[in-house]
Amino acid sequence: MTEAATGLFKISFAESVMDAYTFLHDNQEWKTIKYGMQRFPNAFKPILDKYIKYDCKVFKLKIPFGVVRQWELPDKLDKNDDIDYIRRRAIRELNYDNSAKIFLKFKSRFWEKDSRPIVCDDQGNPDKDGPAILLGSYTWVKDAAKYSPYPQKENVKLCLENPKILHPEVDVGKEWLDGRGNSSIYWPNDPTTVGAFALF
């Protein structure tokens, strides 16, 4: 069992132990890719571009089960392959857990400079004094569900209360930059994933 999120009692004890060891171990050394993790998949693009073909027959498709669950599946995938009851049930019952992230844009990185600093990897951003984006909230499972009924703007405004509590000496309202850069995502509402992750 874990205190990381509400509603994870159903996961296996072994999974909880592995998560705790991975993320709470004192001697764990974490590494990242300079200038952002997106550089890893983007590095494959020049190599793979020549293999990508458009307007052709597709033989295999790998997508999240949450998306497949929304499809009207035929009785047979092809003349030799029935979609039996067990496979249909697995597709229907595999549920991805919720997750929500909310990003807030501010004029400066005040959270690194006041009496209660919060410091994180800056992904190689050289501008220490200019505008910056803060991950204002990252919630999982039942905790993330509270963001589901609200539109993006409401979630951002709701999340703005968090830095006000953590940094009372800062006028967070004046530091906040409304508009582009502020966003929220609730993965179950994303039609390409219909959930965030599967945890067993």
C-alpha positions in Angstrom: 0.0 0.0 0.0 1.1 3.5 -0.6 0.5 7.1 0.6 1.5 8.5 -2.8 -2.1 8.7 -4.0 -5.6 7.9 -2.9 -7.1 4.7 -4.3 -4.0 2.5 -4.9 -4.9 -0.2 -2.4 -5.7 -2.6 -5.2 -2.1 -2.8 -6.5 0.1 -5.7 -5.6 2.4 -5.4 -2.6 5.4 -6.3 -4.8 4.7 -3.4 -7.1 4.5 -1.0 -4.1 7.8 -2.3 -2.7 9.5 -1.8 -6.1 8.1 1.8 -6.4 9.3 2.7 -2.9 12.7 1.3 -3.6 13.0 3.1 -6.9 11.9 6.5 -5.7 12.7 6.6 -2.0 16.1 4.9 -1.9 18.7 7.3 -0.4 21.6 6.3 -2.8 19.5 6.6 -6.0 21.3 8.6 -8.6 19.0 10.2 -11.2 20.1 11.3 -14.6 18.3 13.3 -17.3 19.0 14.4 -20.9 20.3 17.9 -21.2 17.7 20.4 -22.6 14.8 18.0 -22.1 13.7 14.4 -22.4 11.9 15.1 -25.7 15.4 15.0 -27.3 15.5 11.2 -26.9 12.6 10.3 -29.2 13.3 13.2 -31.5 16.8 11.8 -32.1 15.2 8.8 -33.8 13.3 10.9 -36.4 16.2 11.3 -39.0 16.9 7.6 -38.9 13.2 6.4 -39.0 11.9 9.0 -41.5 12.9 6.8 -44.5 10.9 3.9 -43.1 7.6 5.8 -42.6 5.1 5.2 -45.3 1.8 7.0 -45.8 -1.4 5.8 -47.6 -0.6 2.1 -47.3 -2.0 -1.0 -45.6 -1.5 -1.4 -41.9 -0.6 -4.9 -40.5 0.0 -4.1 -36.8 -1.2 -1.3 -34.6 -0.1 -0.8 -31.0 -2.2 1.6 -29.0 -3.5 1.9 -25.4 -6.3 -0.6 -24.5 -8.3 2.4 -23.2 -8.6 3.6 -26.8 -9.3 0.1 -28.2 -12.1 -0.3 -25.6 -14.0 2.5 -27.4 -13.9 0.8 -30.8 -16.7 -1.3 -32.3 -14.6 -4.5 -32.8 -15.5 -7.0 -35.5 -16.1 -10.7 -34.5 -12.9 -11.6 -36.5 -9.7 -9.7 -37.0 -9.1 -11.8 -40.2 -10.5 -15.1 -41.5 -8.3 -17.1 -39.1 -8.4 -15.0 -35.9 -11.5 -14.8 -33.8 -11.6 -12.2 -31.0 -12.6 -14.6 -28.3 -14.4 -13.8 -25.1 -11.2 -13.7 -22.9 -9.5 -11.2 -25.2 -12.7 -9.0 -25.4 -13.0 -9.1 -21.6 -9.3 -8.2 -21.2 -9.8 -5.2 -23.5 -12.9 -4.1 -21.7 -11.6 -4.5 -18.2 -8.0 -3.3 -18.3 -8.4 0.1 -16.8 -5.8 2.8 -17.0 -5.5 5.0 -13.8 -6.2 8.7 -13.7 -3.5 11.3 -13.7 -3.6 15.1 -14.0 -0.9 17.8 -14.4 -1.3 21.5 -14.2 1.3 24.0 -15.4 1.5 27.6 -14.3 3.5 30.4 -16.0 5.1 33.1 -13.9 7.3 36.2 -14.6 10.1 34.8 -12.5 11.3 31.7 -10.6 10.3 33.0 -7.2 9.9 29.5 -5.8 13.7 29.1 -6.0 14.5 32.4 -4.3 12.3 32.9 -1.2 12.7 31.6 2.3 11.1 28.3 1.4 12.9 27.4 -1.9 11.7 24.6 -4.2 14.4 23.6 -6.7 14.1 21.2 -9.5 16.0 20.3 -12.7 15.6 23.2 -15.1 16.1 21.0 -18.2 19.0 23.2 -19.3 17.0 26.5 -19.4 19.7 29.2 -19.4 17.3 32.0 -18.4 17.3 32.0 -14.6 15.6 35.4 -14.3 12.9 35.4 -17.1 9.5 33.8 -17.2 9.3 30.1 -16.2 6.7 27.4 -16.0 6.0 25.6 -12.7 4.4 22.2 -12.4 1.8 23.4 -10.0 0.1 20.0 -9.5 0.7 16.4 -10.4 -1.9 14.0 -9.0 -2.8 10.4 -9.6 -5.8 8.0 -9.3 -8.6 9.3 -7.1 -6.8 12.6 -6.3 -6.6 13.4 -10.0 -10.4 12.8 -10.5 -11.2 16.1 -8.7 -9.9 18.0 -11.8 -12.1 16.1 -14.3 -15.3 18.2 -14.2 -13.5 21.5 -14.7 -12.3 23.1 -17.9 -8.6 23.9 -18.3 -8.9 27.6 -17.2 -10.7 26.6 -14.0 -8.1 24.0 -13.1 -5.3 26.5 -13.6 -7.1 29.1 -11.4 -7.7 26.4 -8.7 -4.1 25.3 -8.8 -2.9 28.9 -8.3 -3.9 28.6 -4.7 -1.1 26.2 -4.0 1.9 28.6 -4.5 0.0 31.2 -2.5 0.0 28.8 0.5 3.7 27.7 0.0 5.1 31.1 -0.6 3.0 33.6 1.5 5.6 36.4 1.1 5.2 36.4 -2.7 2.3 38.1 -4.5 1.6 35.1 -6.6 -1.2 36.9 -8.5 1.2 39.6 -9.7 3.8 37.1 -10.7 1.4 34.9 -12.7 1.3 35.4 -16.4 -2.2 34.6 -17.8 -2.5 33.0 -21.2 -0.1 30.8 -23.1 2.0 28.5 -21.0 -0.7 27.8 -18.4 -2.3 24.4 -19.1 -3.8 21.3 -17.5 -4.2 17.8 -18.8 -6.4 15.1 -17.4 -5.4 11.9 -19.2 -8.7 10.1 -19.1 -10.2 12.9 -21.2 -7.4 12.6 -23.8 -8.9 10.5 -26.7 -5.4 9.2 -27.7 -4.8 7.6 -24.3 -8.1 7.5 -22.3 -6.0 7.2 -19.1 -2.5 7.7 -17.8 -0.9 4.4 -16.9 -1.7 0.8 -16.0 -0.5 -0.3 -12.5 -1.0 -3.9 -11.4 
